[in-house]
Amino acid sequence: MFYILVPLLLIFMGLAVYSLIRGIIAFLNSTKQDFEYKGEGASPSQLVRNKMMFNRIKYQALAIVVVMILLAASGGGRSH
């Protein structure tokens, strides 16, 4: 089980970092036009930033779930 969960944890952590970096890049690529956007709803740049933020939160939550499963399977680090 550990051989599956540890790589899964690393994958989720990597995806969270990737989403964070993509979100930061999208934020840095924002222009003054994005902030003065008058169209319906959010601008395309804002949609990309929101998507990356949601992905980052999703992958962080999945990584936390994997850590909780690992802790539960190992007895929470307690010695018996």
ZADO-1210 file (C-alpha; in nm, 4 decimals, padded with zeros to 6 digits):
<atoms>
<atom x="00.0000" y="00.0000" z="00.0000" code="MET" pos="1"/>
<atom x="00.2866" y="00.2359" z="00.0795" code="PHE" pos="2"/>
<atom x="00.4323" y="00.1710" z="-00.2652" code="TYR" pos="3"/>
<atom x="00.1175" y="00.3153" z="-00.4176" code="ILE" pos="4"/>
<atom x="00.0450" y="00.5980" z="-00.1742" code="LEU" pos="5"/>
<atom x="00.3903" y="00.7561" z="-00.1599" code="VAL" pos="6"/>
<atom x="00.4202" y="00.8036" z="-00.5388" code="PRO" pos="7"/>
<atom x="00.0588" y="00.9226" z="-00.5409" code="LEU" pos="8"/>
<atom x="00.1464" y="01.1780" z="-00.2733" code="LEU" pos="9"/>
<atom x="00.4452" y="01.2981" z="-00.4756" code="LEU" pos="10"/>
<atom x="00.2287" y="01.3307" z="-00.7871" code="ILE" pos="11"/>
<atom x="-00.0341" y="01.5378" z="-00.6032" code="PHE" pos="12"/>
<atom x="00.2344" y="01.7580" z="-00.4499" code="MET" pos="13"/>
<atom x="00.3913" y="01.8121" z="-00.7917" code="GLY" pos="14"/>
<atom x="00.0541" y="01.8978" z="-00.9446" code="LEU" pos="15"/>
<atom x="-00.0130" y="02.1469" z="-00.6645" code="ALA" pos="16"/>
<atom x="00.3215" y="02.3184" z="-00.7275" code="VAL" pos="17"/>
<atom x="00.2579" y="02.3160" z="-01.1047" code="TYR" pos="18"/>
<atom x="-00.0851" y="02.4758" z="-01.0551" code="SER" pos="19"/>
<atom x="00.0635" y="02.7359" z="-00.8210" code="LEU" pos="20"/>
<atom x="00.3307" y="02.8300" z="-01.0732" code="ILE" pos="21"/>
<atom x="00.0768" y="02.8453" z="-01.3598" code="ARG" pos="22"/>
<atom x="-00.1470" y="03.0683" z="-01.1456" code="GLY" pos="23"/>
<atom x="00.1397" y="03.3010" z="-01.0606" code="ILE" pos="24"/>
<atom x="00.2393" y="03.3225" z="-01.4266" code="ILE" pos="25"/>
<atom x="-00.1209" y="03.3985" z="-01.5256" code="ALA" pos="26"/>
<atom x="-00.1314" y="03.6694" z="-01.2589" code="PHE" pos="27"/>
<atom x="00.1951" y="03.8217" z="-01.3780" code="LEU" pos="28"/>
<atom x="00.0680" y="03.8199" z="-01.7371" code="ASN" pos="29"/>
<atom x="-00.2354" y="04.0230" z="-01.6351" code="SER" pos="30"/>
<atom x="-00.2559" y="04.3532" z="-01.8096" code="THR" pos="31"/>
<atom x="-00.4280" y="04.6766" z="-01.7249" code="LYS" pos="32"/>
<atom x="-00.6965" y="04.5781" z="-01.9757" code="GLN" pos="33"/>
<atom x="-00.7790" y="04.2718" z="-01.7636" code="ASP" pos="34"/>
<atom x="-00.8424" y="04.4922" z="-01.4628" code="PHE" pos="35"/>
<atom x="-01.0575" y="04.7303" z="-01.6667" code="GLU" pos="36"/>
<atom x="-01.2540" y="04.4472" z="-01.8306" code="TYR" pos="37"/>
<atom x="-01.6145" y="04.5573" z="-01.8874" code="LYS" pos="38"/>
<atom x="-01.7543" y="04.2391" z="-02.0431" code="GLY" pos="39"/>
<atom x="-02.0000" y="03.9946" z="-01.8945" code="GLU" pos="40"/>
<atom x="-01.8523" y="03.7904" z="-01.6121" code="GLY" pos="41"/>
<atom x="-01.4836" y="03.7382" z="-01.5558" code="ALA" pos="42"/>
<atom x="-01.2124" y="03.8107" z="-01.8096" code="SER" pos="43"/>
<atom x="-01.0329" y="03.5165" z="-01.9725" code="PRO" pos="44"/>
<atom x="-00.7231" y="03.5877" z="-01.7626" code="SER" pos="45"/>
<atom x="-00.9293" y="03.5847" z="-01.4432" code="GLN" pos="46"/>
<atom x="-01.0835" y="03.2531" z="-01.5449" code="LEU" pos="47"/>
<atom x="-00.7376" y="03.0988" z="-01.5895" code="VAL" pos="48"/>
<atom x="-00.6258" y="03.2281" z="-01.2486" code="ARG" pos="49"/>
<atom x="-00.9414" y="03.0952" z="-01.0813" code="ASN" pos="50"/>
<atom x="-00.9009" y="02.7566" z="-01.2495" code="LYS" pos="51"/>
<atom x="-00.5381" y="02.7295" z="-01.1368" code="MET" pos="52"/>
<atom x="-00.6300" y="02.8302" z="-00.7808" code="MET" pos="53"/>
<atom x="-00.9050" y="02.5686" z="-00.7688" code="PHE" pos="54"/>
<atom x="-00.6689" y="02.3037" z="-00.9093" code="ASN" pos="55"/>
<atom x="-00.4045" y="02.3894" z="-00.6492" code="ARG" pos="56"/>
<atom x="-00.6547" y="02.3592" z="-00.3658" code="ILE" pos="57"/>
<atom x="-00.7877" y="02.0315" z="-00.5086" code="LYS" pos="58"/>
<atom x="-00.4406" y="01.8757" z="-00.5347" code="TYR" pos="59"/>
<atom x="-00.3419" y="01.9970" z="-00.1883" code="GLN" pos="60"/>
<atom x="-00.6574" y="01.8410" z="-00.0441" code="ALA" pos="61"/>
<atom x="-00.5868" y="01.5119" z="-00.2200" code="LEU" pos="62"/>
<atom x="-00.2282" y="01.5162" z="-00.0883" code="ALA" pos="63"/>
<atom x="-00.3600" y="01.5728" z="00.2653" code="ILE" pos="64"/>
<atom x="-00.5994" y="01.2778" z="00.2259" code="VAL" pos="65"/>
<atom x="-00.3092" y="01.0563" z="00.1158" code="VAL" pos="66"/>
<atom x="-00.1021" y="01.1698" z="00.4169" code="VAL" pos="67"/>
<atom x="-00.3951" y="01.0920" z="00.6472" code="MET" pos="68"/>
<atom x="-00.4256" y="00.7428" z="00.4975" code="ILE" pos="69"/>
<atom x="-00.0519" y="00.6879" z="00.5370" code="LEU" pos="70"/>
<atom x="-00.0660" y="00.7994" z="00.9006" code="LEU" pos="71"/>
<atom x="-00.3672" y="00.5789" z="00.9710" code="ALA" pos="72"/>
<atom x="-00.2009" y="00.2791" z="00.8061" code="ALA" pos="73"/>
<atom x="00.1201" y="00.3306" z="01.0022" code="SER" pos="74"/>
<atom x="-00.0596" y="00.3715" z="01.3347" code="GLY" pos="75"/>
<atom x="-00.0147" y="00.7481" z="01.3435" code="GLY" pos="76"/>
<atom x="00.3520" y="00.7216" z="01.4286" code="GLY" pos="77"/>
<atom x="00.2852" y="00.5710" z="01.7703" code="ARG" pos="78"/>
<atom x="00.5039" y="00.2887" z="01.8892" code="SER" pos="79"/>
<atom x="00.3205" y="-00.0053" z="02.0416" code="HIS" pos="80"/>
</atoms>
